[in-house]
Amino acid sequence: MTYSFEERLELLLEHELLQRKVSNANRLRRQSKLRLDAQPSQLDYRPEPDGCRYTDGPASA
């Protein structure tokens, strides 16, 4: 398959932008000094059914 100049340039630019995003994410992950090695795909953003994730016992009314 033969690519035109514009197609090759577009592929090079896409690759460069992707590499910069990955490098930036890796740098931020290293600098954050997290105690756990979590992956963004492992995060759960769903709200808890009662609207609160942690409780200290029964709520006082």
N, C-alpha and C positions, 0 to 999 in steps of 0.2 A: 504494500500500500504506500502510495506516495502522497506526502503532505505538501501543501503550498507553504510559502514563506509565512503567511499570516497564521496558518494553522500551527506551524512549528513554534512561532513566536508566542502564540496563545498558550500552547502546552508548556513552554518554558516559564512563562509568567505564572501560570497556575501552580506549577511545581514550586517555584520560588515562594509564592505567597503561602502555600501549604507548609513548606519547611519553616518559614518564619513563625507561623501560628504554632506549630509543634514545638519549636525551640522556645518560644515565649511561654507556652504552657509548662514545659519542663523546667524552665528557669523559675517561674513563679512557684511551682510545686516544691522545688529545692529550697527556695528562700522562705517558704511558709513554715518550715520546720515542724510539720505535723507529726504527731506521735504515731498515727496510724497511716498505713499506705493504702488509702482509699482511692478508688477510681470514680470519675464522674458518673459512669454508667451504673454504679452501685448505690448512688444516692436516691433516697425516696423522698420526694417532695409532696406527697399526698398529705393532706391535713388529717389529724387524728379525729375520730368520730366525735369526741366530746370537745374538740377545739383546743385541747391542751395535751402536750406530749408527756410532761412529767407532773406528778402530784406528790405532795408531802404528806399525804394521808387524807382523811375526810375533810372536805371543805366546810368551814364554819359559815353558817348562814346568818 
